[in-house]
Amino acid sequence: MAVQTLSAVRAQRKFLPQSGGQWLILVVLTVALLAYAMPVYVMVVTGLKSAQAASLATMWQLPTALTSGGFQEAWKRLSPNMLNSLEMVISATLLSSLLGSVNGYLFSKWKFRGSDILFTLLVFGMFIPYQSILIPLIRFLQSVGLYGKLPGLVLVHVVYGLPITTLIFRNYFANVPNELIEAARIDGCGVLGTFRHIMLPLAPPAFVVVGIFQFTNIWNDFLFGVTVVPNPAAQPITVALNNLSGSFSVDWNVVMAGAVVAAIPTALIYILLGRYFVRGLLAGSVKG
């Protein structure tokens, strides 16, 4: 019995910091965790309170009664817009990921004259501010009949997502051995055949990275949502969340509950796929 207790103590000590540097890292991480967790705590407890109990003076206090608080009202007002966001995000993420994978494959394995210049110009699109292209963007969407419609917003996010998706896939595919491409050519595969039978089966880690990145960015977008789709019924949840605040008074329990509801999808994505995100970033970083 004493031997088992001693073994348990030794096993427990292995998980404790063994040096001053490790203790410092633990303290810094604990402070960072508290800094990120405190706003979430305030949003949740405020959302569970009634409108009368939600105030700046009581924001740290737990609700006195266990009720739905502002969550029921927030869900009632945000659920249609959440469906709009899910439709927009899923469509735009899938399309931008697929097109980015094709671009990354072509730029990494099928070099052509001027490909490096074209790739540089494409990646430069990441650095163009959204505000600088709003007027020509809206004029273009009006000319093709997509202004004010959800498909137009999907198109905007697909186009604006191509630079980063292309960059990620290009860097990932660049580490795939060229011998695989040559072997596919010998077997009679063309450009599309090589992409379908060789590159796509190797690409799930890159798709995870691109999917999480695009899902988060598109879901959190506000500017395009409020300018491209002026109709409140078709706007994404970020715009609807902003509209929860009244002109003369604000129900803070509803606003806080709405913020929690709007953050749930991205939180679930990181909780379920976060470990694959890190693996995908590291995949292909070492050649050979």
C-alpha positions in Angstrom: 0.0 0.0 0.0 2.8 2.4 0.9 4.5 1.6 -2.4 1.4 2.4 -4.4 1.0 5.7 -2.5 4.6 6.6 -3.2 4.1 5.8 -6.9 1.0 8.0 -7.0 2.8 10.9 -5.4 5.7 10.6 -7.9 3.3 10.4 -10.8 1.5 13.5 -9.5 4.8 15.4 -9.2 5.5 14.8 -12.9 2.6 17.0 -13.8 3.8 19.9 -11.6 6.4 22.5 -12.8 9.9 21.4 -12.0 11.7 24.8 -12.3 11.2 28.5 -11.8 10.7 29.0 -15.5 8.0 26.5 -15.7 6.2 28.0 -12.7 6.5 31.4 -14.4 4.9 30.0 -17.6 2.1 28.5 -15.5 1.4 31.8 -13.8 1.4 33.7 -17.1 -1.0 31.1 -18.6 -3.3 31.3 -15.6 -3.5 35.1 -15.7 -4.2 34.9 -19.5 -6.9 32.3 -18.9 -8.6 34.5 -16.2 -8.3 37.5 -18.5 -10.1 35.7 -21.3 -12.6 33.9 -19.0 -13.8 36.9 -17.1 -15.7 38.6 -20.1 -17.3 35.2 -20.9 -18.4 34.9 -17.2 -19.9 38.4 -17.2 -21.8 37.7 -20.5 -23.2 34.4 -19.3 -24.3 35.6 -15.8 -25.7 38.8 -17.2 -27.6 36.9 -19.8 -29.2 34.7 -17.1 -30.5 37.7 -15.2 -33.7 39.6 -15.7 -33.6 43.1 -17.3 -34.1 44.8 -13.9 -31.3 42.8 -12.3 -28.7 43.4 -15.0 -26.6 46.4 -14.2 -23.0 47.6 -14.0 -23.1 47.3 -10.2 -24.2 43.7 -10.2 -22.4 42.3 -13.2 -20.1 40.1 -11.1 -22.9 38.7 -9.0 -24.6 35.4 -9.9 -28.3 35.5 -10.7 -30.6 35.2 -7.7 -33.1 33.0 -9.6 -32.3 30.3 -12.2 -34.3 31.4 -15.3 -33.7 31.8 -19.0 -33.0 35.5 -18.5 -32.3 37.2 -21.8 -31.4 34.0 -23.7 -35.0 33.2 -24.7 -35.5 36.7 -26.1 -32.1 36.7 -27.7 -32.7 33.4 -29.4 -36.1 34.5 -30.6 -34.7 37.6 -32.3 -31.4 36.1 -33.5 -32.4 32.6 -34.7 -33.5 33.7 -38.3 -30.2 35.6 -38.7 -28.2 32.7 -37.3 -29.7 30.5 -40.1 -28.6 33.2 -42.6 -25.1 33.1 -41.2 -24.8 29.3 -41.2 -26.0 29.2 -44.9 -23.5 32.0 -45.8 -20.6 30.7 -43.8 -20.9 27.0 -44.9 -21.3 27.9 -48.6 -18.5 30.5 -48.6 -16.1 28.3 -46.7 -16.6 25.3 -48.9 -16.3 27.3 -52.1 -13.3 29.3 -51.1 -11.5 26.2 -49.7 -12.1 24.2 -52.9 -11.0 27.1 -55.2 -8.1 27.8 -53.0 -7.0 24.2 -53.1 -7.0 24.2 -56.9 -5.1 27.5 -57.0 -2.6 26.3 -54.5 -2.1 23.1 -56.4 -1.5 24.9 -59.7 0.8 27.5 -58.3 2.9 24.9 -56.5 3.1 22.0 -58.9 2.3 23.3 -62.4 4.5 26.3 -63.0 3.8 28.5 -66.0 5.1 31.7 -67.3 4.3 34.6 -65.0 2.9 32.3 -62.3 5.0 33.8 -59.5 3.9 37.3 -60.5 0.3 36.2 -60.6 0.6 34.5 -57.2 2.1 37.6 -55.7 -0.7 39.8 -57.1 -3.3 37.4 -55.8 -1.8 37.3 -52.3 -1.6 41.0 -52.3 -5.4 41.0 -52.2 -5.2 40.1 -48.5 -3.8 43.6 -47.7 -6.6 45.6 -49.5 -8.8 47.2 -46.8 -12.5 46.3 -47.0 -13.5 50.0 -46.8 -11.5 50.9 -49.9 -13.5 48.7 -52.3 -17.1 49.0 -50.9 -18.3 51.4 -53.6 -17.1 49.5 -56.6 -18.1 46.2 -54.9 -21.7 47.4 -54.4 -21.8 48.8 -58.0 -20.7 45.4 -59.3 -23.2 43.4 -57.2 -25.9 45.8 -58.4 -24.9 45.2 -62.1 -25.1 41.4 -61.7 -28.3 41.4 -59.6 -26.8 40.1 -56.4 -26.9 43.2 -54.2 -29.1 42.8 -51.2 -29.1 39.0 -51.5 -27.3 36.3 -49.5 -25.6 34.8 -52.6 -24.0 38.2 -53.2 -22.6 38.1 -49.7 -21.3 34.6 -50.3 -19.6 35.7 -53.5 -17.9 38.5 -51.7 -16.5 36.3 -49.0 -15.4 33.7 -51.5 -13.5 36.2 -53.6 -12.0 37.9 -50.5 -11.0 34.5 -49.1 -9.1 33.3 -52.1 -5.8 35.0 -51.3 -5.4 33.4 -47.9 -6.8 30.0 -48.9 -4.5 29.9 -52.0 -1.5 30.8 -49.9 -2.2 28.1 -47.3 -2.7 25.4 -49.9 0.2 26.5 -52.0 2.6 26.3 -49.0 1.1 22.9 -48.1 1.3 21.4 -51.6 4.8 22.7 -52.1 6.0 20.1 -49.6 4.4 17.2 -51.4 7.2 15.2 -53.2 7.4 16.0 -56.9 8.0 12.2 -57.5 4.3 11.6 -56.8 3.3 14.1 -59.5 5.7 12.5 -62.0 4.4 9.1 -61.1 0.9 10.3 -61.8 1.9 11.7 -65.1 3.5 8.4 -66.1 0.3 6.7 -65.2 -1.6 8.9 -67.6 -3.1 11.5 -65.1 -3.4 15.0 -66.3 -3.7 18.2 -64.3 -7.2 17.4 -62.9 -6.5 13.7 -62.5 -3.4 14.4 -60.5 -5.3 16.8 -58.3 -8.2 14.4 -57.7 -6.2 11.2 -57.1 -3.0 12.5 -55.5 -3.4 15.9 -54.0 -6.9 15.8 -52.6 -6.3 12.7 -50.5 -3.3 14.4 -49.0 -5.1 17.7 -48.3 -7.4 17.1 -45.3 -5.0 18.8 -42.8 -4.9 21.9 -45.0 -8.7 21.8 -45.5 -9.1 21.8 -41.7 -6.8 24.9 -41.3 -8.5 26.8 -44.1 -12.0 25.7 -43.0 -11.5 27.0 -39.4 -9.8 30.2 -40.6 -12.5 31.0 -43.1 -15.4 30.0 -40.9 -14.2 32.3 -38.1 -13.4 35.3 -40.3 -16.7 35.0 -42.3 -18.8 34.4 -39.2 -17.4 37.5 -37.4 -17.7 39.8 -40.4 -19.9 42.9 -39.9 -19.0 45.4 -42.6 -19.9 43.3 -45.6 -23.0 42.1 -43.9 -24.4 45.5 -43.1 -23.5 47.1 -46.5 -24.1 44.3 -49.0 -27.3 43.1 -47.5 -29.4 46.1 -46.2 -32.5 43.9 -45.7 -32.6 43.0 -41.9 -34.4 39.7 -42.6 -31.4 38.5 -44.8 -28.6 39.9 -42.7 -26.1 37.7 -40.8 -26.2 37.3 -37.0 -23.4 39.9 -36.4 -25.6 42.7 -37.8 -28.6 41.4 -36.0 -26.6 41.4 -32.7 -25.8 45.0 -33.2 -29.4 45.8 -33.8 -30.3 44.3 -30.4 -29.3 47.6 -28.8 -32.3 50.0 -28.8 -32.1 53.7 -29.6 -33.1 54.9 -26.2 -32.6 51.9 -23.9 -30.6 48.7 -23.9 -31.7 45.4 -22.3 -28.2 44.3 -21.3 -29.3 40.8 -20.4 -30.6 40.3 -24.0 -27.5 41.8 -25.5 -25.1 39.7 -23.4 -27.2 36.6 -24.1 -27.1 37.4 -27.8 -23.4 37.8 -27.7 -23.1 34.3 -26.2 -25.5 32.8 -28.7 -23.6 34.4 -31.6 -20.2 33.1 -30.3 -21.4 29.5 -29.8 -20.7 28.2 -33.4 -17.1 29.5 -33.6 -16.5 28.2 -30.1 -17.7 24.8 -31.0 -15.5 24.8 -34.1 -12.4 25.5 -32.1 -13.4 23.0 -29.3 -14.0 20.2 -31.8 -11.4 20.9 -34.4 -8.8 23.0 -32.5 -6.3 20.1 -32.1 -6.5 19.4 -35.9 -5.9 23.1 -36.6 -2.5 23.0 -35.0 -1.7 19.7 -36.7 -2.7 21.1 -40.0 -0.5 24.2 -39.6 2.5 21.9 -38.9 1.6 19.3 -41.5 4.0 19.5 -44.4 6.3 22.0 -42.7 9.1 19.5 -42.8 10.1 17.9 -46.1 11.1 14.4 -46.4 
